[in-house]
Amino acid sequence: MRTGDLCELAADLASEHGACAIEFARRAVVTLESEGEIERAEFWEALSVLLDDIVARRLDPELPIVIH
């Protein structure tokens, strides 16, 4: 999945569920890691980071992501 697609997914989840989306993602990470699904857990971890930033308004999903 491209970074822009991941950010768009995070934005959709944040729009639909607000801060609860962060908890959904964190629970998914813990559950998937316990089941040995490391790659899937890493996906949800990345999504969780984006959700944190979107909900805290440190990231505007409408703008391109810039890495410094």
C-alpha positions in Angstrom: 0.0 0.0 0.0 1.3 3.4 -0.9 1.9 6.0 1.9 -0.8 8.3 0.5 -3.3 5.4 0.5 -2.4 4.6 4.1 -2.9 8.2 5.1 -6.2 8.3 3.3 -7.3 5.2 5.2 -6.2 6.7 8.5 -8.1 9.9 7.7 -11.3 8.0 6.8 -11.1 6.0 10.1 -10.4 9.2 12.1 -13.3 11.0 10.4 -15.7 8.1 11.1 -14.5 7.1 14.6 -12.5 10.0 16.0 -10.1 9.1 18.7 -11.6 5.7 19.1 -9.9 4.7 15.9 -6.5 5.0 17.6 -7.7 2.4 20.2 -9.0 0.1 17.5 -5.6 0.2 15.8 -3.6 -0.3 19.0 -5.8 -3.3 19.9 -5.3 -4.7 16.4 -1.5 -4.5 16.9 -1.6 -6.4 20.2 -3.9 -9.0 18.9 -2.1 -9.6 15.7 1.3 -9.8 17.4 0.0 -12.3 19.9 -1.2 -14.4 16.9 2.2 -14.2 15.3 0.9 -12.0 12.4 3.8 -9.6 12.6 3.5 -8.1 9.1 -0.2 -7.3 9.7 0.6 -5.9 13.1 3.2 -3.6 11.6 0.6 -2.3 9.1 -1.7 -1.4 12.0 1.2 0.1 13.9 1.9 2.4 11.0 -1.8 3.2 10.8 -1.9 4.0 14.5 1.0 6.5 14.1 -0.9 8.3 11.4 -4.1 8.2 13.4 -2.3 9.7 16.4 -1.0 12.6 14.2 -4.4 13.2 12.5 -6.4 13.2 15.7 -3.9 15.5 17.4 -3.9 17.8 14.2 -0.2 17.4 13.7 -0.9 16.0 10.2 -3.4 17.3 7.7 -4.4 14.3 5.5 -5.4 16.7 2.7 -1.8 17.8 2.3 1.2 15.8 1.0 3.3 14.1 3.8 6.7 15.7 4.2 9.5 13.9 5.9 12.3 16.1 7.3 
